[in-house]
Amino acid sequence: MVESPAKAKTINNYLGPNFRVLASYGHVRDLDTHKKKGEPVAGIDIANGWKLRYTVDDGSGDEGKGGKRFRSAKQILDEIGRAAAQANRVYLASDPDREGESIAWHIADELKLPAARTFRIRFNEITKTAVNKALAEADKINDLKVQAQEARRAMDRVVGFPLSNLLGKKVAARLSAGRVQSVAVKLIVDREREIEAFKTEEYWKITALLAKAGAGVAWTADPAKSKILAKKKDAPAKPVEWHKPTEDDTAGDRTSRSSIPRRATRRPRRATRSRRRRKRRAASPPRRTRRSSRNSRSGTAPTRSSPTRPRRMPSLRRWRACRSS
């Protein structure tokens, strides 16, 4: 059993006809989303030692595009259960992390697979060598990894669900928060509160070389070799209070007009746009077509159905007359 159907097809080609590789398509069980009486959080009985209550999705109401139904977790488990009942050994080859370990445990627990012929194998690459090596080193399910994943899932349900609802009401809709984000936010808030509550205080660090009285150690201060490690801060300057300007305040700003250059006192000229006079060109002769020349010879005017303009010939005569004169 693997998680991905693409992996199942590839591994089945590696192992041959003596093996049948099926896919679980991820998780097959999840915490119940409906609260029971006395449960503060859905799917977790906190009062009785944090017992988790799992359910298998039967696929009711799950429809894809065009009314196409997807396979439910119950249908996938039924297929794995029928194949496991006919097999000599069952190898659970989900991913080698906490989630994969949890998926393997959920399948074995839901189908009540016998521990004597149920094994757990792990590999990090889909190669024939890696798969055969994992089969040779078959192991049992690691309960510590399963418990770690259960604790993580419980924290998601206990912390993430209420906090997500609170964010949706107070901040913005469709915001989600999990176990990692909520803890990170708390660390940031605590640090910000420490920064706001911090009070700056001046302190001095003095380094001294001491000797017992009567030790005969003589020492004379040399100002040239002395180092001043810290200086006392000067008193902050008093803020200047506002007062109405007097003649003494504006005496330095006054200057005689004669000292200002003449160019500075001259009013700027307005930028004018120079217009160029365009030369009038003589009118070009109207375009003469074959139909217009035929009409000029016959002396008949063009009809309305003609594509030429009806008054083209008089204008042509007028242009010729003006040109000859």
Helices and strands as residue ranges (DSSP letters): H 5-15, E 30-31, E 44-45, E 51-52, E 54-55, G 65-67, H 73-86, E 90-92, H 98-111, G 115-117, E 118-120, H 128-136, H 143-155, I 156-160, H 161-170, H 179-197, G 257-259, H 262-265, H 290-298, H 312-324
